[in-house]
């Protein structure tokens, strides 16, 4: 049975196909999950809305706790890492991660950055040994077979690689980098553009992104059988 982790990071509530000024990324993730369940009804879905319930940011106490060996952690350290442990456990369970990550000022929302900071953790998702030959850091989820789908949205247009604003897009690249660091490298993407124009170009971009999602569901869904 496949386990799918569905993450929404938009500060907007609701989907743009349901309410005025709703979230495009919530629209895309919902479409992906809905179609995936149609193809694989036995799928277990875990849902995490970091847009509405942001994980706490990393603090000095969090770092102290994370870099303290598990067997000697004090109670306050365990409590400091409790939410991180929950988020990491979800990632570890997931075969497929579907993340809706809109562009806010050229990068992911702060809520999603807090999420990343909680799941990229020494001893749980990456290893570190200063005495190790070669690279002292290594991913702990490598060869796990996990796949990641990043679904984004942008107010302007041309943020694709090689586009007029491609060099300013730090959404997909940063998400890819963080997940690759822990060992998730099978990544797929779709995005809506022209949100601030709110004209036929936005409608066309939505249709194109939804078409990409339909193709991804078919490709990834059939390859998982």
Buried (B, 14 or more C-beta within 10 A) or exposed (E): EBBBBBBBBBEBBBBBBEEEEBBBBBBBBBBBBEBBBEBBEEBEBBEBBBBEEBBEEBEEEBEBBBEBEEEEBEEEBEEBBEBBEEBBEBBBEBBBBBBBBBBBEEBBBBBBBBBBBBBBBEEBBBBEEEEEEEEEEBBBBEEBEBBBBBBBBBBBBBBBEEBEBEEBBBBBEBBBEBBBBBBBBBBBBBBBBBBEEEEEEBEEBBEBBBEBBBEBBEEBBEEBE
